[in-house]
Each structure stands twice: as C-alpha cells, then as structure tokens.
Amino acid sequence: MTADPRDWIAVAALPSLGPASIKALWEQGWTPEKLLNASSIEWQRLGLKQKTVDALCEYQCSSQGLVHQAIDTASQWQASFDDAHILPITHSDYPQLLREIYDPPPILFVRGNIQALNLPQIAIVGSRSASVSGLKQAYRFALEFAKNGVVVNSGLALGVDAAAHKACIDIEKPTVAVFGTGIDRIYPARNRSLAVDILRNGGAWVSEFFLGSPPIAPHFPKRNRLISGMSVGVLVVEAAPKSGSLITARMAMEHGREVFALPGPLNNPLSRGCHLLIKEGAALVETAQEMVDQLAPLLGCYLNEEFEQDSVNLDSSAQNNLMVELSGAESRVLEQIGYEVCCIDALSVQSGLSIAELSQLLVSMELKGVIEQREGGYIKC
C-alpha cells in the first residue's frame, strides 16, 4: 500500500532530519505514518534531534505550524497546475536510479512530463562562463543524445547547461531541468523562456526544495546530486578546478555512475577541471558515440539502433555548416591560428600583414564563426 504523500511531505519538512536519515529510518521500518504517530519516547530512542522532536510534537498537537504549512502550500501548488506532481520516494514514477543513492530526496516536486524521469538520462554540465567552443560542444553532444532517444538533464544554469537544454528544444525532444530553488522560482531569471520551452517540448522541471526556496549557495550541491543520481552517465564539457560541475562529477563517481570529460587547450582555465577529472579516472571522450558505446548496457532498448549512423550524419552536417566562404587573406590567416591562443603580434609576423590589416580580417573571421577571441589573442573554432 502506497503511503499518503502528505505524510512524506510532512517528514521531508521536519527540521534537522536530512534525506539520508529519512532513508535510513524508512529502511528500518519507520514509515512516515509510523514516525508521525510515534510517541516522544520513541523519537528520543531513535536519536532524533530536539528540533525534530519539537516539530513532531507540534504536528501532533496542532493543525498549525511549520509542517502543516508545508503540506498546505505543497497541496495548493499541486492543485494549481495540470502538470504539477509531488512524488514521494515510494511512487512508481520516482526516478529509479535516484532512489538508489545514499541520500535520495524523500519527495520530488515535478512539473511537466513525469514519464521522462524514468527514461535513460545523461547529464551534461559545465561552466556558466563557457567559451564559444564549449557551448558548441555541449549543444552538439546534447543534440546527438536527444535525437537518438536519450533524455539530457542539466541544471538550467547559464552557459553549458543552457546550451544542452537548447539543443533538445530545437529538435523538440524532452530534457529535464533540475532546480536549485523551489520549483516555483526559475533561476536564473534570464532562462525563464528556456524553462517554459522545456515544458512545451515534453520535458520536466524537478526540485526537492519546498515552494519559495531561494537560490542560496548550499542548495546547488544538493541539486547536483540529483543531476548525477538520475543519470547513467555525466559529461563535463568545461569546468574550473573548483566548480559545481566537478562536484556533480565526483558525486556521480560516488553514485557509481560513469563520468566523461572533454579535453581542451592547456592554456584555457576551463580545461583544467576536465583534465583533473581525467587524471582521477573520468573517461576522455571526443564524440557522443564513445559515450554510448560505454553506456549501451545501461541505455538498453531505448537507444536508437541507428545512433552511430545518425551521429556520423550529424557530424557531417556540422562540418558542412562550418564551410563558410573565406577570402584568400582570411584563409591564410586561419592557417596560422591553432587551438592554442595566438596573439595578434605573432599573427602579424607570421602573415606579413600590418596590425591594422589583420584587425579587419580577424573581425570578419570572428563574425563568420571560424575563430574566437580569448584573453591574449585568438583561437580556431
């Protein structure tokens, strides 16, 4: 018999009782109903903190208070939207992989297509300040996964997260956005239209935080464990050595998930996090097919049998899109620019062009998308 979701909401709202403790109590037979109706002596025997005991006493003795307020607010929110769901950990639509981690959320607030939560997912994460090349890579990988039946999840942040979500939306495939706030607060606000498009395309929003929860720093590592916990694998595109993306990757390793990282130029600070992960055991990948080959047993029957051919076609299409018309001078300059930053003075010497002539060419080439300006010079895209 499925427990009353209101009981799960009540337990999740108890202060000083985290997801790991709730899971441990549940596995010992302390269901939400049993815990909420126990005596203070039993709560003390369980070693619950005084704040938790006080909240339980208030719950039993009054129809007001923190816990009842959380139940009422959650219920009102669910009734306000046709696509709003509250999933306790015992619900059949609760993500199976997430249920298996050490500290799964006792409840999830979801808007959108809950069926997407139990389709095979791959997480794509990376820097909020990603380079143009990094954004293109995130978009390309997400596009290939989405086109072939894999749900991409990410954190709705600026940069890599947004690029991954956008790729799925562009081909009208579902993608899952995991919030570090209450599900009624879209953060960052700049991604509001992106979030709306996710729902329109059969995707979903997911959060473990109660309604109204703000975007405070401690929420985002908790958000990251949901991203990795729901996924069969995590791809890190660009990341600094100390970043939320690396937290997600290390959580994925703890969860027994496969972690992949894209290598990058040695002088790009956002390559260092990926290189560090590779040293720690993450798989170095250059194509989506490499990830699929490794994850195939976990992706199972959902994977399109034509994935490899489709990936080849996508790569060819991407190459065709990059075949822009360059002047003779632009082509000669492009030959001098590699994937490491090249300063304009060196380019002037190598090309025999003046700084003024070269500057005009570089602006044109950047507009055509074949080079990218970085601190200290330019790199080839």
N, C-alpha and C positions, 0 to 999 in steps of 0.2 A: 504494500500500500504506500503510495507517494505521500510524503509529509506535506502538511499545509505550507504553501510558500510564505505565508505571513509569519509562520514560526521561524523559517530560515531568515527572513528579513530581520526579525527581532534579534536572533542570535548574532547575525552579522553586524547589527547596530550596537551591540554591547561594547562598552569601553574596555580597553586593556585586555581584549581577547582577540588575538590575531587569527588569520586563516590557518596557520599550522596547528595551533591549539584546538581550533574548532574541528579540524580534520581528525586530530588525534582522539578527541572526545567522541566523535562520531564513530570512529573505528572501534572504540571500546564499548559501543552500545548506547552512548549518550546522545540520542537523537534530540533535535531541537525541542520537540514536545516534552520529552522526559526532562531535559535540562531546565526548561522554563517552569516546569511544575514541581521541581525538586524543592527540598527544604534548605534552609540556610546552613544547617549542619552538613548536609550532603555537599553543598557548594564549597564549604570550607575544607571538607575532606578531599575534594578534588584539587585543592590548592589554588582556587581562583583568587584573583587579586581583590582587594576590598572595593575598588571602584566597580568591578564587575558584579560583585555580590550586592552592592548598594543599588545598582541599576536593575538587577533581577528582583530585588525586594520591591522597588518602586513599580516595576512592571506588574507584579502580582497584586499590589495593594491599591493601584490607581489606574485609571484609564487615561491619565495624562503622562507627561514625562517624555524623556528623550527617545526611548524605544518605541512607544506608541506613536509619537510624532513621526518617526522614521517610517513606520508601517503605513500611516495615513498618507504621507507625502508620496511614497512609492506607489501606493494603490491609486492615488489620484492621477499621477503621471501616466500609469499604465492605461487608465481609462480614457486618457485624453487623446491617444493616438491609436489608429487601427493596427499599426505595425510595431507597437511597443510590447516588449516581453520582459518578464522577470524570470530568470532561470535559476532555480536552486541547483545545487550540485547533483541532486538525485534526478533531475529532469532528463528525459531521453534526448532532448536537443542540446543539452550542455555539452560542450566540446570534449570528446572522449580523451584526447591527448592531454588536455589541460587538467582533467580530473586526476591524472596520474602523477602530477608533480608533487613536490613535498608540501607546498602551501597553496593549494588552489583556492580561488575565491569561493566562499560559501554560496554567493549569489552573483549573477551577472545581469546587468541592465543592458538590454539589446533593443536597437531599432533596426527595422529592415528585414531582410531575408534570413531567418534563423537557420534555414537549411544549408546556407553557405558555411556555417560554422563547423559542420562535420564533413565537408569536402576536404580533400588533401590541400594543405596550405603550405606555402613557402613564404617566409618573411624576407623582405628587402629593407634594409636600414642603412643609414649613413649620415653624413654631415648635413646640418642645416645650411651651411655655407659652402656647399659643394661647388666644384668647378663646372664649367660647361660640359667638359668631357665626362665628369662623374654623373651629371644629370642625364646625359645621353645614354650612358651605360645602364643606369638604373631603369630608365624608360625602356631600353632595348630588352633587357632581361625580363622585366615585368610583362612586356608585350608578348614575348615568346611563351612565357608560362601561361598567361591568361588565354592566349589563342588556342592553347592545347589542353585546356580543361583544369589547370591548376589555379586555385584561388591565391592571390597575392595579398598578404596582410602587412600592415605597417602602422606607424603611429600618427599619421596626419600632420606631421611637422613640416616646416618649410624644407626646401632642398630635396634630398634623395627620397624621403617619404612621399612627398607630394608628386614627384616625377613618377614613382612606381604606381601610385593610385591613378594618376592621369592616364597612363598607358592603358590600364584596364578599362577606364571610362571611354577612351577613344575608340575601342572596338566593342563597347557595350557588353563587357564581361564583369562579373561580380568581383569586388575587392572588399576587404574587411579593414576598417579603421578602428584602432584601439585607442581609447581616450585616456589621458592622464588627469581628467576632470570628471565631474558629474556629466552624465550623458545629455543633460540639458544645456551644457556650456561648450560651445565649439571653440577650441583653442589650437592654433592662433586664429583670431577672427578673420585674418586675410584668407584663410582656407574655407570659409563658410560655403561659398558656391561649390567648391570641390566636394565638401562633405554632402551637400544636397545632391550633387550628381551621383555620388556613391549609392545613395538610396534609390535614385531613379533608375539605376542600372542593375538593380537586383543585388546590391551589396548590403553591408551591415555596419552599424556602429556598435561597439562593445565597450562597456566600462564596469569596473567593480565598485566604483565610488558612488556614494549616495548623491541624490539630486542636490545641485547647488555647490558641490565641492569645487574649490578654486584650483587654478593651475600652480600649485606650490611645488617646490623642488622635491620633497620626499615622495610625491605621487609618481614621478616619472620612472624611477627604478622599479616600482611596483607595476606600473604599466608595461615596462619592458619584459617582465617575466611572463605576462600574458601573451605578448607577441611571440616569444620563443616557445612558450608552453603549448600554444595551439598549432605550432608548425612542425613539419617533419624535418625542415632544414632552414637555416638562416644564412642569407647572403649579406655581407658587409661590403658596401661599394667604396666609400671614402670615410675615413674617421681619424680623428686626432687620438694620440695615445691615451688621453684621459677624456672619455666621452661616453655619452649614453649608449652609443652604438656598440662600444666594446663591452659595456655592462650587459647589453642584450646578448651578445655573442657568448660571453662567459656563463651567463645563466643558461643559455642553450646547451653548452657543454655539460653543465651540471645536470640538466634535464635529460642528457643522453641523446641530444639532437645533433645532427650533422651541421658543421659550421664551415662556410665558404667565404673566401675573401678575394677581392680583385687586387692584383699588384698595381703599382703606379710609379711615376717618376720619383727618383730618390730625393730630389730637392723639393717635392711637394709635401708640405707638412701633413696633409690629409692622407698621404700614402702610408705614413708611419704606423698608424693604428692597424691597418690591414697587414703590413709586413710583420708587426708584432704578433698578430693573431696567427699568421702562417708559421712563425717560429714556435708558437705554442701548440701547433698541431692542426690548425684550420687548413682546409684544402684550398690550394691555389687554383682558381678557375679563370678561364677566358671566355667560355661560351656557356649558354644555358644547357646545351646538350651534355656537357661534362657533369653538371649537377644532376640532371635527370638520370644519367647512367648510374650514378651512385645511389640515387634515391628511388630508383624504379621499384624495388620490392615494397617500399612504403607507399608510393603513389598508386600502385596497383592498377586496377581496371579503369580508373578514371582517366588515365593518361591516354591521349590520342595516339593511336598506333602510327600516325603519320608525323609524329613530332619531329623526327630527325629531318625528314624532307621539308617540313614546314619551316624548321629552323634555318635550313640552307636557303630556302626561298626568301626568308626574312632578311638574312644576312646579305643576299644578293640585292634585294630591294634597297636595303640601307646603303650598300655601296653605290647603287645607281643614283640614289638621292644625293650622294656626295660628289657626283660627277658634274661639278659646276664649270662654267666656262671661265678660264683664266687667260689673261694676256700673256704674251711671251715673257715680259719682265716679271709678272706675278709668278709664273711657273718657275722661273729661275730662282726667285727669292724663296719660294716654297721648298725648293730642293735644299736650301741652306738651313732650313728650320727643322729641327727634330722634335722629339718628345721630351727633351730637357729644355729648360728656359734658355733662350738665346737673346742676348742684349742687342739693342739697335746699333750700337757702335761696332760690334763684331759683324753684324749683318752688312753694315756699310762697307767694311773692309773686304768681306768675302764676295759681295756682289759688285763692288766697284761703283755703287750708287751713292749720291750725296744723302745726307740725313733728311733733307727736305724732300727729295725724290722718293726716298724709301718710306717716309712717313705717310705720303699719299697712297702708296701701294699697300702698306700694311692696313690702313683704314679700310680700303676696298676689300682686301682679303679677309679681314675680320667680319665685315658685313656679309661676305659670301659664305662664312662659316667654316673656312678651312684652317684658320689659325685662331688662337685665343690669347688675349693679353693676360699676363701674370705679373706679379711683382718682380721687377728686374728685366722684363723682356717679353718674349712671345714663345708659344709652343704650338706644334702642329696638332690639329684636332683629329 
